[in-house]
């Protein structure tokens, strides 16, 4: 009969959301889990209605639609805090992060988008800090970086990026890095020093994710700086030397953090993760700043130093780092021995060539590292590999 015009359809959505909200609040005391589902459906109905009213039917202007979506997010968060339900907070934060996409108008305002996302992240971080809802922070982690990634790709594809957009997004990336790295680490330290006040709550229906959530600070410590560095490289076109300096700064931050936390037994695992990240960023900095024989020898020196420190400090993280780095150096050495065979044809002086001397120095470092390994089996493997590589070196040179 032509009665279901867009205005009526949007009204149906609002009525449905309000009805579900009333039912969820009414039955909360007697049927808590059912109430969660109904309240979640109410929030979803409101989000869907706001999207339809703006994008499908163009019934309201952008400011009105945006204010409505923000109001729905605030409602979801208030319900979550009042009833201590992490699920509702996850729905609200997910909707808040999806709002820029749901209300996309075809025009881009990167500074405004970054300011909005940082505001959402600030509220999310505050809720996580005081309530300890780890699943909420992990949800925000995924959503925030997706939004920033889309914006970074838009900037990298532009022929002439707008500097204000670049700086705005870079500030957002730095804010995200601090929020997803420093905040979980600080919260973890507080939970260890004062577990009665800062204990971790139950995960509710997300209890199946407990193994992941219990290590969320470790996971975020590894993932956050790597993602932030990758996004920064999308935003800016800098020289290798500049990126090397930035990576060295990240290595210093991770190393200092590991040093500060090293004496606390309860968070020693977190300190080891920071130490490994410092090692990773130091290696990446060498890759950016050096090349050829200098890089090859530097990586071998770093690996040998890690084994020496591991033997003196009995630190397994340093031992693993040394093994991984020597494995990388070994693969590179195989490539050098097999793809640079005919030295005479290239006019290179046999044996006393720089590459040949560098390869011998690397073999000497690996042999020296085998003498400080506590495991006889590991030392034996190192020496066998050095012997085989030396035979390959002789074959290549002679």
ROZAMAR-616653 format. One record per residue (C-alpha): residue in three letters; x, y, z. Coordinates in steps of 0.02 Angstrom, whole numbers, plus 50000, padded with zeros to 5 digits. Example, Ala and Ser with C-alpha at 12.3 -4.5 7.8 and 13.67 -1.06 7.14 Angstrom:
REM ROZAMAR-616653
ALA506154977550390
SER506844994750357
END
This chain:
REM ROZAMAR-616653
UNK500005000050000
UNK501535011450000
UNK501475013350189
UNK503245007150224
UNK504125022950169
UNK505935025750230
UNK505345035950379
UNK504235021650438
UNK505635009050414
UNK506825019450520
UNK505465021450651
UNK505255002550656
UNK507135000950689
UNK507065013450832
UNK505535004950907
UNK506364987950894
UNK507964994050977
UNK506995002551117
UNK505914987151146
UNK507434975851158
UNK508254988151276
UNK506734988351390
UNK506584969351390
UNK508444967151426
UNK508384978951575
UNK506784971151638
UNK507394953051642
UNK509194956451693
UNK509004951051874
UNK508214934151835
UNK508984929851666
UNK510684938151656
UNK511384928951504
UNK509774931151406
UNK509784949551453
UNK511544951351381
UNK510944944551214
UNK509414955851210
UNK510384971351260
UNK511704967451129
UNK510314965751000
UNK509634982551053
UNK511304991151024
UNK511504982350855
UNK509744987850805
UNK510155005850847
UNK511775005350747
UNK510904997550597
UNK509515010550605
UNK510755024950610
UNK511685017850461
UNK510065015650361
UNK509395032950402
UNK510995041250338
UNK511735030250203
UNK510225021250130
UNK508835034150144
UNK509745050750174
UNK508445055850302
UNK509645064850418
UNK511195075450398
UNK512925069050441
UNK513075078450609
UNK511415071250667
UNK511875053550613
UNK513595054850693
UNK512865061450857
UNK511625047150857
UNK512975034050831
UNK514035041650969
UNK512515041451084
UNK512265022951049
UNK514085019751092
UNK513905029451255
UNK512335019451295
UNK513235002951265
UNK514705008051375
UNK513575014251515
UNK512584997951512
UNK514214988151515
UNK514874997851665
UNK513234997251758
UNK512984978551737
UNK514834974051732
UNK514624965751561
UNK516164966051450
UNK515154959851301
UNK514154975951292
UNK515744986351299
UNK516474976251155
UNK514904979251051
UNK514954997751091
UNK516795000151051
UNK516624989850891
UNK515185000950837
UNK516165016650881
UNK517645011150776
UNK516505006050632
UNK515565022650633
UNK516775031750514
UNK516495017850387
UNK514615016450416
UNK514415035250391
UNK515695037150251
UNK515275051850138
UNK516625050250007
UNK517675064450077
UNK519185061650188
UNK519635071750341
UNK521115062450416
UNK521445074350564
UNK519625073150620
UNK519635054250599
UNK521225052450700
UNK520555063850838
UNK518955053550847
UNK519885036850853
UNK521075043350987
UNK519575048951090
UNK518785031651075
UNK520455023751121
UNK520635035051273
UNK518945029851340
UNK519305011651301
UNK520985012651388
UNK520215020351543
UNK518895006551553
UNK520224993151527
UNK521355000751659
UNK520035001651796
UNK518994986251752
UNK520364975151682
UNK519344969751529
UNK520724962451422
UNK519554956651284
UNK518964974651265
UNK520754980751239
UNK521124966951113
UNK519544971651017
UNK520084989951014
UNK521834984450962
UNK521154976050805
UNK519924989850762
UNK521085004750788
UNK522504997650684
UNK521304992950544
UNK520675010950536
UNK522455017850538
UNK522995005150407
UNK521625010550287
UNK522125028750311
UNK523975024750289
UNK523645015850125
UNK522645030850066
UNK524115042350104
UNK525425030850027
UNK524435029449864
UNK524225048249847
UNK525375056649723
UNK525605071849833
UNK525145067450014
UNK524495081650122
UNK525765085050261
UNK524405088950388
UNK523635071950354
UNK525315063450371
UNK525715071850537
UNK523965068850605
UNK524035050350564
UNK525815048850633
UNK525265056550797
UNK523815044150801
UNK525025029650771
UNK526145035650914
UNK524635037351028
UNK524065019850981
UNK525815013051013
UNK525865020651187
UNK524085015051227
UNK524314996951172
UNK526074995051241
UNK526335005951395
UNK524585004151467
UNK524514984851469
UNK526284983851538
UNK525884996251677
UNK524254987151716
UNK525194970551723
UNK526464977651845
UNK525054984251956
UNK524164967451955
UNK525774959152016
UNK526204971852150
UNK524424973852216
UNK523364959052157
UNK521924962952277
UNK521614979852198
UNK522124976352018
UNK521614958251994
UNK520994952151825
UNK519124948651814
UNK518304933351740
UNK518134933051551
UNK516324927351556
UNK515794919651391
UNK517554923251327
UNK518324911351454
UNK518934900551310
UNK520134914651267
UNK520974914451440
UNK522654907551376
UNK522724921851251
UNK522094935051372
UNK523304929951511
UNK524754934151394
UNK523964949351316
UNK525334961151380
UNK526674950051302
UNK525734949051136
UNK525444967751128
UNK527254971351175
UNK527804961651021
UNK526454966650897
UNK526174985050938
UNK527894992550897
UNK528054981950740
UNK526354987850677
UNK526735005950723
UNK528405005250631
UNK527594997350478
UNK526225010550471
UNK527505024350491
UNK528445017650340
UNK526825018550241
UNK526555036650293
UNK528305043450261
UNK529585040850124
UNK531225042450219
UNK533005036550188
UNK533675020150256
UNK534785029950376
UNK533275038950449
UNK532325022750475
UNK533875015150551
UNK533965029150679
UNK532115027250720
UNK532305008550741
UNK533815011150854
UNK532745022450963
UNK531425008750977
UNK532784996351024
UNK533395008151160
UNK531635010251231
UNK531334991551237
UNK533064988451311
UNK532855001451448
UNK531134994351492
UNK531854976851503
UNK533264983051614
UNK532044991851732
UNK530944976251750
UNK532354963451760
UNK532414962151951
UNK530574958351979
UNK530304939651977
UNK528434940651941
UNK528654950651781
UNK530304943351724
UNK529424935251577
UNK528844952351519
UNK530614958851539
UNK531254944751427
UNK529984949351293
UNK530604967351296
UNK532404961151285
UNK531994950751132
UNK531114965651052
UNK532644976351087
UNK533694963151000
UNK532494962550853
UNK532484981450829
UNK534374982350849
UNK534554969450711
UNK533324978850599
UNK534304994850630
UNK535914986350574
UNK535014980450417
UNK534484998350379
UNK536155006450419
UNK537384993650351
UNK537554982350200
UNK538684969250124
UNK540174963050224
UNK539924975950362
UNK538144970050395
UNK538644951650384
UNK540044953650512
UNK539004964750627
UNK537614951950638
UNK538864938250680
UNK539654949250815
UNK537924952650887
UNK537504934050890
UNK539144929650976
UNK538874943651103
UNK537154936751143
UNK537874919551178
UNK539204927051290
UNK537914937051388
UNK536774921851398
UNK538144911151475
UNK538524924251606
UNK536734929151649
UNK535914912051622
UNK534584920551518
UNK533644909051400
UNK532944923451298
UNK534694929151251
UNK535164911251209
UNK533674909351092
UNK534064926151013
UNK535864920850982
UNK535324904450902
UNK534084913250787
UNK535344926350735
UNK536704913550701
UNK535444903550598
UNK535134919150493
UNK537004922050474
UNK537244903750427
UNK535964904750288
UNK536794920350222
UNK538484911750229
UNK537814897250126
UNK537244909649995
UNK538954918149995
UNK539874901649976
UNK538784894449838
UNK538384909649731
UNK540084918249732
UNK541164903649681
UNK542234909749537
UNK543254923149624
UNK544644922749494
UNK543464926649352
UNK542924942249445
UNK544704948249468
UNK544644945849657
UNK546214941349753
UNK545964923849822
UNK545944921250011
UNK546464939150050
UNK544894946749974
UNK543794956750094
UNK542344944650076
UNK543454929550108
UNK544204937350264
UNK542474942350325
UNK541844924550303
UNK543314917950404
UNK542974930550541
UNK541154924950549
UNK541684906750560
UNK542884911350701
UNK541484920150796
UNK540334904950778
UNK541744893550838
UNK542074904950985
UNK540224905351028
UNK540214886251038
UNK541464886951181
UNK540264896551294
UNK538724885951260
UNK538194875651409
UNK537354862351304
UNK538634850051234
UNK537424845151096
UNK537224863251039
UNK539104866051044
UNK539354850350940
UNK538104856450809
UNK538974873350800
UNK540684865450774
UNK540064853350641
UNK539264867950548
UNK540864878250562
UNK541904863650497
UNK540734861050348
UNK540724879650310
UNK542624880450318
UNK542734866250192
UNK541544876050081
UNK542624891550103
UNK544174881850050
UNK543244874849900
UNK542714892049845
UNK544394900449870
UNK545554886849805
END
